[in-house]
Amino acid sequence: MRVVTISVAYIPLIDAAPLIMAQEMGFAADEGIALNLIAAPSWSSVRDMLAFGRVDAAHMLSPVPVAMAMGLGGVTTAISAVSVLSVNGNVIGVSRAVEDRLRADGFDFDFKDPRRAAAALSKGREGPLRFGVPFPFSMHVALLRYWAGAT
C-alpha cells in the first residue's frame, strides 16, 4: 500500500482528539495516511499555516474558512472545509465567585431560558460582565451573540 504523508496543524485541545487518535491508534495508517501533526500556539497561526502552504490541512474553528474566504482577519484565501470533527459542545462558564453568588440567589444554572440566565448573571456579577472567546471568528462568538440577542 502506498502511504501518503499529510501535514496537519492543530491546537492541542480536546477537540483535536480525532486527529491525534487517528495517528496514535493507527486509523490513519490503515487508510494509507501518515499524519505529520504540528501543534500550533493559536487559531490565527493554524489559519496562517494553512493559508501560506506550511501544512496540507488544519484542525480549525468552523467559521474560519468562511472568514478566510471573505478576507476577514487579515488573510484572504479560499479553502475547502471537508470534514466536521465535532458538533460544538460550547458552554458558558462562570467564575467561582459568580457561581457562589448565583447559588446563593437560588439560580440552578439552566441557561436554556436566556432571559432568566441573563437576569441571574446580571444580578450575580460585580462590575461589568465580561465574556472570553478563543477567536473572533468562532462558533463561540456566534453562539454568544445569538444567546445575548435573545435576552
Sequence and secondary structure as in RCSB ss.txt:
>XXXX:A:sequence
MRVVTISVAYIPLIDAAPLIMAQEMGFAADEGIALNLIAAPSWSSVRDMLAFGRVDAAHMLSPVPVAMAMGLGGV
TTAISAVSVLSVNGNVIGVSRAVEDRLRADGFDFDFKDPRRAAAALSKGREGPLRFGVPFPFSMHVALLRYWAGA
T
>XXXX:A:secstr
   EEEEEEE SSGGGHHHHHHHHTSHHHHTTEEEEEEE SSHHHHHHHHHTTS SEE   TTHHHHHHHTGGG 
                    HHHHHHHHHTT    TTSHHHHHHHHHHH SS      S SSSHHHHHHHHHHHT
 
